Amino acid sequence: RVFLRAVNQFTSVLNHSFLDQTSFELQLWNNYFHLAVAFLTHESLQLETFSQAKRNKIIKKYGDMRKEIGFKIRDMWYNLGPHKIKFIPAMVGPILEVTLVPEPELRKATIPIFFDMMQCEFNFSGNRNFHMFENELITKLDQEVEGGRGDEQYKILLEKLLLEHCRKHKYLSASGEVFAFLVSSLLENLLDYRTIMH
């Protein structure tokens, strides 16, 4: 709880003093995201690993702190505006870690960041594509699933949300749809492979 309060202090300072064009500090923002992700994925906060009684006790007293920090990460990402491109592809892995935490609300809130990254690279890279994002997500997904993260519900939600967002976009509807199905089938194969290995 104390750490969470500290991290929340950092968010207001970053937004207030280090966001506009003249005072933007890439390293500070980078550190913030890595700190917040490390907090969110810390083993002592992974409630599904505890007994039901312990889980209920923690939620009653503190709530699920992962959701609180996860929503903050999402808001901070969107606050970045034109600075976002500086964090692609480096932030793809950390955001993936957040979306893989098995908490449905957290997943729904953070998976759309992937679409935002695709859109951002498409608009600002000058190549009218999102290859950097695509390659990074596929590489990191492979590593994470091999390490035991990810499940069938994640695959379904990831495909659904990516498709929803891409289909609404004038320029990304076709390539985005292809990508969503590609990632979904890759994830299915990775999960099947992991099951067989075990």
Steps between C-alpha positions, in 0.01 A plus 500: 500500500786736587670424169175561317465842663856586400444392140183710489704799615739442210210499253383845600853642494572349158175632355549840653871567445643261242243460224493803273726541198769704680526303825436141383740250662507170314707317761272607785189381320673179405599441863144573610349240265753234599445570870121485465516174303740345753257595777197362316667168416663451843429151633357626831211667311400202283176424686410190298798318654350532853226302672148641465496608865828691474392655172172623649681646800746693280229629266286612794787693656692631196301421187689364199791742476594358161187651349568838656855520366398340168241769433765760588744346250227517236422866575869593504549332163218701342632820663823463303336624180760549223778370730356145473706414192817529713379201705436265206613222490670519844174516701327215314649233731416677829143575386464137391598391852223720639235366261593140585411539870185284534267778615217559246444873563871570488531312171206687345650833604854436377475283184374802296843659559627254237266646241612848599863394446414361155323821409784710636769320303282504188455878527844612616755255361465626144469143368120473538536165675551364853780246441709600804202450730399178325845337523545602862158372610551163329848456651391597851181293484707195417724561804212572739293194404807279521553642850151385602293818448187527288185288470206430270295793639788733418515375142127555450500848655815614315355399164158653578636838615758532222237419237248744649750787497655421161170463318398852603820649357502630144856393413571218745189290444653257247858468631377516861255217445769281342728577795229423762435157346874433467564577868198297605608189307859542619375518858285191451802306369721623785242400761452156339875450483537595867225255599670218307836584656350471848 
